[in-house]
Amino acid sequence: MASCLIVDDSKVVRMVARRILEDLKFEIREAEDGKGALDSCLNEMPDVILLDWNMPVMNGIEFLRELRASDGGDGPVVVFCTTENDMAHIREAISAGANEYIMKPFDRAIIEAKFSQVGVL
């Protein structure tokens, strides 16, 4: 079973994403911020990371740069999931190593489509 780390400071967003991804047969781990996510990844790399941008402690882009620089950090497929929808943010995310980009609010169809595009479904 593929594993997915959901990184978002909103408990509601994590709950909604968890429900969708468990239906799609992913094993789920959660983190409230980039620091918790990085600790989780260094302990055990997930197959996929659903990543929020705006979080306290360490934001999504800082986490992504740290992840990609770490041992094995090039492995996980990273899908940004955020309200930041301007091209500058999207370009920054992709150049930092994101594989795909989802806008909030999202639903099952959007997650399924994006996860299929990046080859994890």
C-alpha positions as CSV (number, residue, x, y, z in Angstrom):
1,M,0.0,0.0,0.0
2,A,1.4,3.4,-0.9
3,S,1.9,5.9,1.9
4,C,0.9,9.6,1.8
5,L,2.0,12.3,4.3
6,I,-0.6,15.1,4.6
7,V,1.0,18.3,5.7
8,D,-1.4,21.1,6.7
9,D,-1.9,23.3,9.8
10,S,-5.6,22.9,9.4
11,K,-7.1,19.8,11.1
12,V,-10.2,20.0,8.9
13,V,-8.1,20.0,5.7
14,R,-6.1,17.0,7.0
15,M,-9.3,15.2,7.9
16,V,-10.9,15.8,4.5
17,A,-7.7,14.8,2.6
18,R,-7.3,11.7,4.9
19,R,-10.8,10.5,4.1
20,I,-10.3,10.9,0.3
21,L,-6.9,9.3,0.3
22,E,-7.8,6.4,2.5
23,D,-10.7,5.7,0.1
24,L,-8.0,5.6,-2.6
25,K,-6.1,3.0,-0.6
26,F,-3.3,5.1,0.8
27,E,-1.7,4.6,4.2
28,I,-1.9,8.0,5.8
29,R,0.5,10.0,8.1
30,E,-0.1,13.6,9.1
31,A,2.0,16.6,10.1
32,E,0.8,20.1,11.2
33,D,3.8,22.0,9.8
34,G,7.0,21.6,7.7
35,K,9.2,20.7,10.7
36,G,6.9,17.9,11.8
37,A,6.7,16.7,8.2
38,L,10.5,16.8,7.8
39,D,11.0,14.8,11.0
40,S,8.4,12.3,9.7
41,C,10.1,12.0,6.3
42,L,13.6,11.5,7.8
43,N,12.2,8.7,9.9
44,E,10.4,7.1,7.0
45,M,10.0,8.5,3.5
46,P,6.4,8.5,2.2
47,D,5.5,7.7,-1.4
48,V,3.5,10.9,-1.8
49,I,3.3,14.2,0.1
50,L,0.2,16.5,0.0
51,L,1.7,19.8,1.1
52,D,0.2,23.1,2.3
53,W,2.1,26.3,1.6
54,N,1.2,28.6,4.5
55,M,2.0,27.0,7.9
56,P,3.7,28.1,11.1
57,V,7.2,26.9,12.2
58,M,8.3,25.9,8.7
59,N,6.2,26.6,5.6
60,G,5.7,24.3,2.6
61,I,8.3,25.8,0.4
62,E,11.0,25.7,3.2
63,F,10.0,22.1,3.9
64,L,10.2,21.1,0.2
65,R,13.7,22.6,-0.2
66,E,14.9,20.8,2.9
67,L,13.3,17.5,1.8
68,R,14.8,17.6,-1.7
69,A,18.3,18.3,-0.2
70,S,18.0,15.4,2.3
71,D,19.1,11.8,1.8
72,G,16.4,10.0,-0.2
73,G,14.4,13.3,-0.4
74,D,14.2,13.1,-4.1
75,G,11.9,10.1,-3.9
76,P,8.5,11.3,-2.7
77,V,6.0,12.8,-5.2
78,V,5.1,16.2,-3.8
79,V,1.7,17.8,-4.6
80,F,1.3,21.3,-3.3
81,C,-2.2,22.0,-2.1
82,T,-2.8,25.6,-1.4
83,T,-4.8,28.8,-1.8
84,E,-1.8,30.5,-3.4
85,N,-2.7,30.4,-7.1
86,D,-0.6,33.1,-8.8
87,M,2.0,32.0,-11.3
88,A,4.9,33.2,-9.2
89,H,4.0,30.8,-6.4
90,I,3.4,28.0,-8.8
91,R,6.8,28.5,-10.5
92,E,8.5,28.7,-7.1
93,A,6.9,25.5,-6.0
94,I,7.9,23.6,-9.2
95,S,11.4,25.0,-9.2
96,A,11.8,23.9,-5.5
97,G,10.9,20.3,-6.6
98,A,7.1,20.0,-6.5
99,N,5.6,17.6,-9.0
100,E,2.1,19.0,-9.2
101,Y,-0.2,21.7,-7.8
102,I,-3.8,21.6,-6.4
103,M,-5.9,24.6,-5.5
104,K,-8.0,24.7,-2.3
105,P,-10.7,23.9,-1.9
106,F,-10.3,20.5,-3.5
107,D,-12.4,17.4,-3.8
108,R,-11.9,13.7,-4.5
109,A,-12.1,14.2,-8.3
110,I,-9.3,16.8,-8.2
111,I,-7.1,14.7,-6.0
112,E,-7.7,11.6,-8.2
113,A,-6.9,13.5,-11.4
114,K,-3.7,15.1,-10.0
115,F,-2.5,11.8,-8.4
116,S,-3.1,10.0,-11.7
117,Q,-1.1,12.7,-13.6
118,V,1.9,12.2,-11.4
119,G,1.6,8.4,-11.6
120,V,0.8,7.5,-8.0
121,L,-2.8,6.2,-8.8
